[in-house]
Each structure stands twice: as C-alpha cells, then as structure tokens.
Amino acid sequence: MDDIIKKAGVLIEAIPYIHEFRHKVFVIKYGGSILEDEQVRRNVLQDIVFLSYVGIRVILVHGGGPYINRRLKELNVKSEFHEGMRITDQQTLDVASEELEKLNQLIVSEIQSLKGDVTGLHGHENIIHVVKKKSSKDLGFVGSVDSVDRKMLNDHLEMGRITVVSPIGITVEKIPHNINADEVASAISNSMNAEKLVLLTNVQGVLTDPEDPSSLLSTLTVNRVQELIESQVIDGGMIPKVRSCMEALISGVRKTHIVDARIQHALLLEFFTNQGIGTQIVQNTQ
C-alpha cells in the first residue's frame, strides 16, 4: 500500500509541471552510443510518448554517427574528421543519408509500437535549409543551418505528433548536406521558440568531481558555466554540450538540460520532479 501511495504522490508532484508545459515545444537531441542500446532507447522513447500524451510538443533530433561509421567500415571507406566534423564526399553522404533514414524509420516504428502518434522527417523533405560549412579544410557535403521550415514542423506538432528529424539538410541548389545533429537541435529550438532544449548523453550531467556522483551541479547559469570552463572543471566532450546550451539560451530558449539517458525515465524525472536528475543551464539571474 505504501508503494502505491508513493506512486500517487509522484503524479501529484507532476501536476504543476504538466500544467506549465502543456502545448510548449521541447526539442530533444539523441545520438551517439546511447542510441544504439535498445533498452535505453525504449526507455527514452517511452518518456517521449508520455510527454506527448500530456500535451507537450516534442521534436526529437537524432544523430547516427556509430551507425554511419559501422556501415563505412563494412564498405572499407575510411572515416575522416576535421575539427570534429565528418569530411563528407559523395559516397559518405550517400551512406550517411541511407543510415540516417533507416534510423529515423526505426525510431518512428518504435514510437508507434508504444502507441505514440509520430511523424518522421528526412533530409529530402526540405525541413533544414543549409549553406556549405566554412572551415580551414574543405569538408565536402557538410552544411551549416541557414533556416528551418518552422511551418511544416508546427503543422505536425499541432496535430499532436512527435516529430522525428534527421540531421540532413538541403541547399538552395537542392543538394543534400550532412549536418551536426547538435547544431540542428539548437537551430530548431531557436526557430520554434522552444521551452526546452535537452541533450541526452551518457554522463550524469556537469560534475565538479567526475568520480563523485554527488558532486552533480543541478542548476548552472551561463556565467557560471563560463567560469567552470575557464577553471577546467568543465572540459573535454562536455564543453561543446554546454556551449550548445548557452547558444540556445542566448537565442531565446528558456531552459536547457543535459540528462543521462541511461537512467530509467530520466526525462520524466528531470521535468516533473522538484529536484530533477541532470544539469539544467539557465540564463544569468538579474
């Protein structure tokens, strides 16, 4: 009986958050090795279906790097990167497009199996408009987001559909380009005036001591993040994540979150409980 009462208490705790977030847009970026784990993926998608059921408008942007790497390896094509970006020739672009489309379809089918209403959007549907990315080395078919088709995304969201977006864009010449999924998520969150941008990852959040889970920083301001980068408390792969969050905040997104997807029901715990389980990054307090 006590366990049942506790479950009811959790639902009551969630009520004000559900009320606050109904009809708001959440952009969730999901990629990397955590996307390959079937159980983790199912848990994440269950949470996303729940968010949709309570009236939150969810856009899920997925990466697919490990899938692309594996397919290129099977074809004996070497993966090359420059400044963190995949150098994308025509063959690599074809492989990336195919793998991302298959992954998009997989995510859509799994959401449908969980009774979610969902739409999958691919690069050829002209959702993301890009220009060729500038770099100190020619990256090939790699794009920077120029604009987002806000109306098409909004049309699907207003029908109550979870909208799953692949990180493939198209130029004015109708040439497909590969795009960094973090950049796509940030651009969409800005264009859609999102309530939240969420980066799902395989770490707990921002820790002052990587060996001590209790050192999790649950809330950070933009200024505090900069201080932690300068003092090297935030380093390595966490730096681009927090910078993506800061850029989104500067462009008008209300809150950003870094959440460990491996924790069961991580999204629900982060959004619908008083304490949360990840790191939220917010604008500087006045």
C-alpha positions, 0 to 999 in steps of 0.5 A: 500500500505504501508503494502505491501511495508513493506512486500517487504522490509522484503524479501529484508532484507532476501536476504543476509541471504538466500544467506549465508545459502543456502545448510548449515545444521541447526539442530533444537531441539523441545520438551517439552510443546511447542510441544504439542500446535498445533498452535505453532507447525504449526507455527514452522513447517511452518518456517521449510518448508520455510527454506527448500524451500530456500535451507537450510538443516534442521534436526529437533530433537524432544523430547516427554517427556509430551507425554511419561509421559501422556501415563505412567500415563494412564498405572499407571507406575510411572515416575522416574528421576535421575539427570534429566534423565528418569530411563528407564526399559523395559516397559518405553522404550517400551512406550517411543519408541511407543510415540516417533514414533507416534510423529515423524509420526505426525510431518512428516504428518504435514510437508507434509500437508504444502507441505514440502518434509520430511523424518522421522527417528526412533530409529530402523533405526540405525541413533544414535549409543549409549553406556549405560549412566554412572551415580551414579544410574543405569538408565536402557535403557538410552544411551549416543551418541557414533556416528551418521550415518552422511551418511544416514542423508546427503543422505536425506538432499541432496535430499532436505528433512527435516529430522525428528529424534527421540531421540532413539538410538541403541547399538552395541548389537542392543538394543534400548536406550532412549536418551536426545533429547538435547544431540542428537541435539548437537551430530548431529550438531557436526557430520554434521558440522552444521551452526546452532544449535537452541533450541526452548523453551518457554522463550524469550531467556537469560534475565538479568531481567526475568520480563523485556522483554527488558532486552533480551541479543541478542548476548552472547559469551561463556565467557560471558555466563560463567560469567552470570552463575557464577553471577546467572543471568543465572540459573535454566532450562536455564543453561543446554540450554546454556551449550548445546550451548557452547558444540556445539560451542566448537565442531565446530558449528558456531552459536547457538540460543535459540528462543521462539517458541511461537512467530509467525515465530520466526525462520524466524525472528531470521535468516533473520532479522538484529536484530533477536528475541532470544539469539544467543551464539557465540564463544569468539571474538579474 
